[in-house]
Amino acid sequence: MIMSVRLDPATRGRLARLASESGKTLSALIREAIDLLAHADPAAKRRPRPYDDWAPVIGCARGLPRDLSTNRRKYFREHLVKMRARNAAR
């Protein structure tokens, strides 16, 4: 199959340099790159997310309401009322 690929000058330069250093044709390098992308591990392609760093500790807190994430305003308001009452008692 014949296919056209449009490359910006910088990419074209890098590809030409790689071809001259490796002794391969531009087409062979492009085929290798496509093959590498096609067989790459999907997890390796995924960008890291903040969740990935926090996954081990999510849900490890004890004694908190199970619906805290969905009713946070309610619990925050209750917490503020308790703090205000505690500060007034001083």
N, CA, C and O of each residue as an XYZ file, in Angstrom:
360
protein
N       0.850     -1.166      0.000
C       0.000      0.000      0.000
C       0.902      1.236      0.000
O       1.878      1.304      0.746
N       0.575      2.175     -0.814
C       1.319      3.430     -0.849
C       0.550      4.444     -0.022
O      -0.670      4.564     -0.132
N       1.283      5.168      0.803
C       0.650      6.137      1.695
C       1.539      7.369      1.791
O       2.765      7.261      1.783
N       0.921      8.527      1.881
C       1.670      9.765      2.071
C       1.601     10.163      3.533
O       0.567     10.022      4.184
N       2.705     10.656      4.029
C       2.757     11.136      5.407
C       3.338     12.539      5.372
O       4.386     12.772      4.769
N       2.660     13.459      6.013
C       3.158     14.837      6.067
C       3.866     15.040      7.398
O       3.294     14.798      8.461
N       5.099     15.482      7.330
C       5.909     15.698      8.525
C       6.381     17.141      8.570
O       6.680     17.745      7.540
N       6.442     17.680      9.775
C       7.004     19.015      9.924
C       8.519     18.908      9.713
O       9.081     17.818      9.818
N       9.177     20.022      9.418
C      10.610     19.979      9.106
C      11.469     19.362     10.214
O      12.430     18.653      9.918
N      11.145     19.615     11.460
C      11.946     19.075     12.563
C      11.832     17.549     12.618
O      12.834     16.855     12.793
N      10.628     17.038     12.470
C      10.427     15.586     12.485
C      11.086     14.950     11.272
O      11.706     13.891     11.376
N      10.952     15.589     10.141
C      11.589     15.079      8.917
C      13.108     15.009      9.106
O      13.746     14.046      8.681
N      13.681     16.030      9.742
C      15.121     16.041     10.000
C      15.550     14.921     10.932
O      16.565     14.266     10.701
N      14.767     14.702     11.995
C      15.093     13.616     12.936
C      15.003     12.261     12.248
O      15.842     11.386     12.457
N      13.967     12.104     11.421
C      13.797     10.843     10.708
C      14.952     10.617      9.730
O      15.468      9.504      9.626
N      15.356     11.664      9.016
C      16.475     11.539      8.070
C      17.769     11.199      8.814
O      18.561     10.382      8.345
N      17.979     11.825      9.970
C      19.179     11.543     10.757
C      19.183     10.096     11.243
O      20.203      9.411     11.167
N      18.021      9.632     11.747
C      17.915      8.236     12.195
C      18.174      7.268     11.041
O      18.826      6.239     11.220
N      17.660      7.604      9.857
C      17.850      6.732      8.699
C      19.319      6.657      8.308
O      19.826      5.578      8.002
N      19.997      7.785      8.316
C      21.411      7.758      7.929
C      22.263      7.055      8.984
O      23.218      6.358      8.640
N      21.931      7.230     10.262
C      22.702      6.578     11.326
C      22.493      5.064     11.348
O      23.418      4.300     11.624
N      21.256      4.644     11.053
C      20.948      3.211     11.144
C      21.146      2.488      9.810
O      21.216      1.260      9.772
N      21.236      3.242      8.728
C      21.372      2.615      7.415
C      20.062      2.046      6.895
O      20.059      1.235      5.970
N      18.958      2.465      7.483
C      17.639      1.985      7.051
C      16.969      3.058      6.215
O      17.365      4.223      6.231
N      15.944      2.640      5.481
C      15.184      3.611      4.688
C      14.180      4.325      5.591
O      13.876      3.868      6.693
N      13.673      5.459      5.098
C      12.651      6.194      5.849
C      11.424      5.308      6.051
O      10.845      5.284      7.137
N      11.032      4.588      5.017
C       9.856      3.708      5.114
C      10.056      2.620      6.160
O       9.136      2.306      6.916
N      11.267      2.038      6.208
C      11.528      0.987      7.188
C      11.427      1.538      8.609
O      10.882      0.876      9.492
N      11.946      2.739      8.834
C      11.857      3.339     10.168
C      10.416      3.624     10.554
O      10.023      3.398     11.698
N       9.634      4.114      9.617
C       8.227      4.404      9.901
C       7.482      3.109     10.206
O       6.664      3.065     11.125
N       7.761      2.040      9.430
C       7.122      0.746      9.704
C       7.489      0.239     11.100
O       6.630     -0.265     11.824
N       8.765      0.370     11.478
C       9.196     -0.064     12.820
C       8.501      0.725     13.910
O       8.092      0.163     14.926
N       8.366      2.039     13.701
C       7.706      2.878     14.704
C       6.242      2.479     14.866
O       5.739      2.405     15.987
N       5.563      2.225     13.763
C       4.158      1.802     13.827
C       4.046      0.457     14.528
O       3.144      0.247     15.339
N       4.964     -0.455     14.216
C       4.953     -1.776     14.855
C       5.167     -1.658     16.371
O       4.499     -2.338     17.150
N       6.096     -0.796     16.779
C       6.329     -0.584     18.212
C       5.091     -0.028     18.899
O       4.731     -0.475     19.988
N       4.438      0.945     18.270
C       3.228      1.519     18.862
C       2.102      0.496     18.932
O       1.352      0.461     19.907
N       1.982     -0.330     17.907
C       0.905     -1.316     17.871
C       1.078     -2.395     18.933
O       0.091     -2.941     19.428
N       2.309     -2.702     19.283
C       2.564     -3.770     20.249
C       2.946     -3.263     21.637
O       3.338     -4.051     22.498
N       2.838     -1.985     21.853
C       3.195     -1.413     23.155
C       2.155     -1.804     24.196
O       0.987     -2.021     23.876
N       2.592     -1.890     25.430
C       1.714     -2.195     26.553
C       0.758     -1.025     26.768
O       1.219      0.100     26.957
N      -0.568     -1.250     26.746
C      -1.520     -0.140     26.928
C      -1.313      0.607     28.239
O      -1.525      1.819     28.292
N      -0.906     -0.084     29.293
C      -0.683      0.587     30.579
C       0.506      1.532     30.489
O       0.530      2.564     31.160
N       1.493      1.188     29.665
C       2.664      2.048     29.522
C       2.319      3.312     28.745
O       2.950      4.351     28.943
N       1.326      3.236     27.864
C       0.936      4.397     27.067
C       0.128      5.395     27.887
O       0.120      6.590     27.593
N      -0.550      4.897     28.917
C      -1.421      5.754     29.721
C      -0.587      6.701     30.571
O       0.407      6.306     31.181
N      -1.007      7.939     30.598
C      -0.312      8.919     31.424
C      -0.641      8.655     32.895
O      -1.764      8.273     33.223
N       0.330      8.856     33.773
C       0.034      8.650     35.198
C      -0.997      9.666     35.682
O      -1.006     10.819     35.249
N      -1.850      9.223     36.573
C      -2.877     10.090     37.142
C      -2.623     10.245     38.636
O      -1.993      9.380     39.245
N      -3.096     11.320     39.232
C      -2.946     11.458     40.692
C      -3.550     10.276     41.426
O      -3.037      9.873     42.470
N      -4.637      9.707     40.897
C      -5.265      8.545     41.531
C      -4.272      7.403     41.690
O      -4.285      6.703     42.702
N      -3.403      7.209     40.684
C      -2.449      6.097     40.739
C      -1.541      6.201     41.968
O      -1.198      5.187     42.577
N      -1.155      7.415     42.327
C      -0.298      7.602     43.497
C      -1.061      7.405     44.806
O      -0.496      6.939     45.795
N      -2.337      7.760     44.807
C      -3.129      7.707     46.036
C      -3.926      6.414     46.194
O      -4.501      6.186     47.258
N      -3.977      5.570     45.181
C      -4.800      4.349     45.226
C      -4.561      3.494     46.472
O      -5.527      2.976     47.033
N      -3.316      3.325     46.927
C      -3.112      2.468     48.103
C      -3.750      3.002     49.387
O      -4.051      2.218     50.287
N      -3.960      4.295     49.493
C      -4.498      4.840     50.744
C      -5.966      5.236     50.643
O      -6.576      5.601     51.648
N      -6.542      5.169     49.445
C      -7.955      5.521     49.306
C      -8.788      4.488     50.049
O      -8.651      3.284     49.833
N      -9.645      4.977     50.920
C     -10.526      4.103     51.686
C      -9.911      3.534     52.941
O     -10.514      2.665     53.571
N      -8.727      3.991     53.333
C      -8.092      3.396     54.508
C      -8.483      4.097     55.811
O      -8.166      3.591     56.888
N      -9.162      5.248     55.746
C      -9.554      5.953     56.963
C     -10.705      5.220     57.637
O     -11.626      4.752     56.968
N     -10.651      5.122     58.933
C     -11.677      4.415     59.699
C     -12.501      5.430     60.495
O     -12.004      6.489     60.878
N     -13.749      5.092     60.733
C     -14.603      5.899     61.592
C     -15.248      7.092     60.899
O     -15.880      7.913     61.564
N     -15.107      7.207     59.608
C     -15.747      8.304     58.881
C     -17.024      7.805     58.228
O     -17.160      6.610     57.967
N     -17.970      8.713     57.960
C     -19.215      8.280     57.317
C     -18.938      7.698     55.925
O     -18.053      8.172     55.213
N     -19.697      6.674     55.547
C     -19.492      6.040     54.242
C     -19.895      6.968     53.095
O     -19.405      6.812     51.976
N     -20.769      7.920     53.356
C     -21.229      8.827     52.302
C     -20.534     10.184     52.360
O     -21.076     11.180     51.881
N     -19.356     10.228     52.935
C     -18.647     11.493     53.102
C     -18.380     12.183     51.763
O     -18.502     13.404     51.665
N     -18.026     11.435     50.756
C     -17.702     12.063     49.475
C     -18.928     12.675     48.810
O     -18.798     13.656     48.077
N     -20.100     12.128     49.044
C     -21.297     12.679     48.407
C     -22.018     13.702     49.278
O     -22.782     14.519     48.763
N     -21.788     13.668     50.586
C     -22.447     14.615     51.502
C     -21.432     15.444     52.274
O     -21.629     15.734     53.453
N     -20.363     15.819     51.619
C     -19.284     16.528     52.311
C     -19.740     17.870     52.893
O     -19.251     18.275     53.947
N     -20.665     18.563     52.226
C     -21.131     19.858     52.745
C     -21.838     19.686     54.083
O     -21.650     20.474     55.010
N     -22.651     18.646     54.164
C     -23.381     18.374     55.406
C     -22.399     18.139     56.552
O     -22.528     18.730     57.624
N     -21.416     17.268     56.312
C     -20.468     16.931     57.369
C     -19.526     18.100     57.678
O     -19.124     18.284     58.827
N     -19.179     18.875     56.673
C     -18.332     20.043     56.910
C     -19.086     21.065     57.759
O     -18.513     21.650     58.679
N     -20.358     21.280     57.458
C     -21.180     22.222     58.231
C     -21.278     21.754     59.688
O     -21.136     22.555     60.612
N     -21.523     20.442     59.888
C     -21.587     19.901     61.255
C     -20.265     20.104     61.983
O     -20.245     20.440     63.167
N     -19.177     19.902     61.279
C     -17.853     20.092     61.868
C     -17.651     21.555     62.280
O     -17.128     21.831     63.359
N     -18.065     22.485     61.421
C     -17.926     23.906     61.756
C     -18.770     24.287     62.960
O     -18.327     25.066     63.803
N     -19.977     23.750     63.051
C     -20.848     24.034     64.200
C     -20.194     23.526     65.486
O     -20.207     24.220     66.503
N     -19.623     22.319     65.448
C     -18.924     21.773     66.627
C     -17.723     22.635     67.015
O     -17.498     22.902     68.196
N     -16.958     23.065     66.019
C     -15.789     23.918     66.309
C     -16.227     25.237     66.927
O     -15.609     25.720     67.876
N     -17.285     25.816     66.392
C     -17.776     27.097     66.896
C     -18.254     26.944     68.347
O     -18.001     27.805     69.189
N     -18.948     25.835     68.622
C     -19.442     25.602     69.975
C     -18.252     25.367     70.928
O     -18.271     25.838     72.066
N     -17.248     24.660     70.476
C     -16.061     24.389     71.298
C     -15.315     25.696     71.593
O     -14.865     25.912     72.718
N     -15.185     26.566     70.586
C     -14.489     27.839     70.770
C     -15.299     28.794     71.657
O     -14.718     29.579     72.407
N     -16.622     28.733     71.579
C     -17.453     29.589     72.418
C     -17.373     29.177     73.884
O     -17.498     30.020     74.772
N     -17.166     27.888     74.141
C     -17.105     27.391     75.508
C     -15.802     27.797     76.193
O     -15.709     27.726     77.419
N     -14.818     28.210     75.448
C     -13.533     28.592     76.050
C     -13.571     29.905     76.704
O     -12.563     30.352     77.252
